[in-house]
Amino acid sequence: MSAVVRGESLHWTRPAAEGGAETHVLRGADLEVHAGEMVTIAGPSGTGKSVLGSLMLRLRPVDEPGRVFWGDQEVTSLPARQLHPLRARFQGLLQQGTAILPPFSTVRSALAETLREVRGIRGTDAAARIDDVAGLLGIAGLLDRRPRYLSGGEKRKSSIARLLLAEPAFAFVDEPDSGLDPVSQHEVMGELRKVLDRTGMGMLVVTHNARLADRYADRRLSLREGVLHAA
């Protein structure tokens, strides 16, 4: 099975603070995520999990000898103007719900914007797709609310709806369970699993919750001393 995203020999060094020394965070990490697969990655704070995701999404420059591939295309050194048209296939989902949902838009408006900007879909077709996804994720009652009137779990479910409508080939999901009660954690992870099973995208999820990873992931990894290991 071919990978939807692949990173080879990824390195990253944290610059030295004043009077300190550089820290080698990633020391040649190798990672593949395949279509229809949820891969979870765990490790103590500061070990480079989010950095690894940002490298896979090419949100940071990739240092030699590292290489990053989106599908069969190497994107390691592509400039921003060439990456831009490819980005519709890739969507990072961050843990801060308010950073994902525009603060002054309703959930419905945010979902419509995603369809319009990412997939060029608008009008009645967009409305039908939004209703379909809202029904699947159980957020129909949230569509006309603004983010400040949503709980943490509701914000994340609404952001997951954006991910589902965008239908990227790969998604990096950074601690979607952080700060939620146990019931909401399972709800959010279950919704992510629905997205993955419906779209066939590949998904890399950072979580510190081993029970969630055991239940929902196809493959578990841990990041230790800059290298990925099977968990």
C-alpha positions in Angstrom: 0.0 0.0 0.0 1.4 3.4 -1.0 1.7 6.1 1.7 -0.3 9.3 1.5 2.5 11.0 3.3 6.0 9.9 4.1 8.9 11.4 5.9 12.5 10.1 5.8 15.4 10.9 8.1 13.7 14.0 9.6 15.9 16.1 11.8 15.2 19.2 13.8 17.3 21.1 16.3 15.9 23.5 18.8 18.0 26.7 18.7 20.0 27.6 21.8 18.4 29.9 24.4 20.7 32.7 25.6 23.7 31.1 27.3 22.5 27.6 26.5 23.1 24.9 23.9 21.2 23.6 20.9 18.9 20.6 21.5 18.7 17.9 18.9 14.9 17.1 19.1 14.5 14.9 16.0 17.4 12.6 15.1 16.4 10.9 11.9 12.7 10.1 12.4 11.1 8.0 9.6 7.3 7.9 9.2 4.7 6.7 6.7 0.9 7.1 7.0 -1.3 5.2 4.6 -4.8 5.8 3.3 -7.5 4.8 5.7 -5.0 4.5 8.6 -5.0 6.3 12.0 -1.5 6.4 13.4 -1.1 7.8 17.0 2.1 9.2 18.3 2.9 9.6 22.0 5.8 10.9 24.0 6.6 13.4 26.7 6.1 17.1 26.1 8.9 18.7 24.2 10.0 15.6 22.4 9.1 17.0 19.0 5.7 15.4 18.1 4.2 18.7 16.9 7.4 19.6 15.1 7.3 16.2 13.3 3.7 16.9 12.2 4.6 20.4 10.9 7.5 18.9 8.9 5.2 16.4 7.3 2.9 19.2 6.4 5.8 21.3 5.1 5.0 24.1 7.5 8.7 24.2 8.4 11.7 23.9 6.2 13.1 20.3 6.0 16.8 20.1 6.8 19.1 17.7 4.9 19.2 14.8 4.7 15.4 14.7 5.4 12.8 14.2 2.7 9.0 14.5 2.6 6.6 13.0 0.1 2.9 13.8 -0.4 1.8 10.7 -2.3 4.3 10.0 -4.9 5.5 13.6 -5.1 8.5 14.8 -3.2 7.8 18.2 -1.7 10.9 18.5 0.4 12.3 21.7 -1.3 9.2 23.0 -3.1 8.8 26.7 -2.6 5.5 28.1 -1.2 4.1 29.0 -4.6 4.3 25.4 -5.7 3.1 24.0 -2.4 0.0 26.2 -2.4 -2.0 24.4 -5.0 -1.2 21.1 -3.4 -2.3 22.1 0.1 -6.0 21.5 -0.5 -5.2 17.8 -0.1 -3.7 18.4 3.3 -5.3 19.8 6.4 -3.8 20.2 9.9 -6.3 20.0 12.8 -5.0 21.9 15.9 -6.1 21.4 19.4 -7.3 25.0 19.9 -10.9 25.1 18.7 -11.0 28.9 18.5 -8.0 28.9 16.3 -9.8 26.7 13.8 -13.3 28.2 13.8 -13.5 31.9 12.8 -14.6 33.7 16.1 -17.4 35.8 14.5 -18.8 33.2 12.1 -21.4 30.6 12.8 -20.4 27.0 12.5 -22.5 26.8 9.3 -20.7 29.8 7.8 -17.3 28.2 8.6 -18.3 25.0 7.0 -19.6 26.8 3.9 -16.3 28.7 3.7 -14.4 25.4 3.8 -16.4 24.0 0.9 -16.1 27.1 -1.1 -12.4 27.8 -0.6 -11.1 24.2 -0.6 -13.4 22.4 -3.0 -15.2 25.1 -5.0 -18.6 24.0 -3.8 -21.3 26.5 -3.0 -25.0 27.1 -3.0 -27.6 24.3 -2.5 -24.9 21.6 -3.1 -22.9 23.0 -0.2 -25.9 23.3 2.1 -26.8 19.6 1.4 -23.3 18.5 2.2 -23.2 20.5 5.4 -26.5 19.0 6.6 -25.2 15.5 5.7 -22.0 15.9 7.7 -23.7 17.7 10.6 -26.1 14.7 10.9 -23.2 12.2 10.7 -21.3 14.0 13.5 -24.4 14.9 15.6 -23.8 18.7 15.4 -26.9 19.8 13.5 -28.0 21.8 16.6 -24.7 23.7 16.6 -24.8 25.0 13.0 -26.2 28.5 13.8 -24.0 29.1 16.9 -20.8 31.1 17.1 -17.6 29.5 18.7 -18.0 31.4 22.0 -21.2 29.6 22.6 -19.7 26.2 22.1 -18.1 23.9 24.7 -14.6 22.6 24.0 -15.9 19.3 22.7 -18.4 21.0 20.5 -15.7 23.3 19.0 -13.6 20.2 18.2 -16.5 18.3 16.6 -17.3 21.4 14.5 -13.7 21.5 13.4 -13.8 17.8 12.6 -16.7 18.6 10.3 -14.5 21.1 8.4 -11.9 18.3 8.0 -14.5 15.9 6.7 -15.8 18.5 4.2 -12.3 19.3 3.0 -11.5 15.6 2.4 -7.7 15.9 2.4 -5.6 12.9 1.7 -3.7 13.4 5.0 -4.5 15.1 8.3 -2.3 15.9 11.3 -4.4 16.1 14.5 -2.6 17.6 17.5 -3.9 16.5 20.9 -7.7 16.6 20.0 -8.5 15.1 23.5 -6.5 17.7 25.5 -8.5 19.5 28.2 -11.7 17.4 27.6 -13.5 15.2 30.1 -13.3 11.4 29.4 -16.7 11.2 27.7 -15.9 14.1 25.4 -12.4 12.6 24.6 -14.0 9.4 23.4 -16.6 11.3 21.4 -14.0 13.4 19.6 -11.8 10.4 18.9 -14.8 8.4 17.7 -15.8 11.3 15.3 -12.2 11.3 13.9 -12.5 7.6 13.3 -15.8 8.2 11.4 -14.0 10.8 9.2 -11.2 8.4 8.5 -13.5 5.5 7.7 -15.7 7.6 5.5 -13.0 9.4 3.5 -10.1 6.9 3.5 -7.7 9.7 4.4 -4.5 9.0 6.4 -4.4 10.5 9.9 -1.6 11.2 12.3 -2.9 11.9 15.8 -0.8 13.1 18.8 -2.3 11.9 22.1 -1.0 11.1 25.5 -4.0 8.9 26.3 -2.9 5.3 25.8 -6.4 4.0 26.2 -7.7 6.2 23.4 -4.9 5.1 21.2 -5.5 1.4 22.0 -9.2 1.8 21.1 -9.1 3.9 18.0 -5.6 3.7 16.3 -4.5 1.2 13.6 -0.9 1.7 14.6 0.7 3.3 17.7 4.1 5.0 17.8 6.1 6.7 20.4 8.8 9.4 20.0 11.8 8.9 22.2 15.2 10.6 21.9 14.3 11.9 18.5 13.4 8.5 16.9 10.1 6.9 16.3 9.4 3.4 17.8 6.4 1.1 17.8 4.4 1.6 21.0 
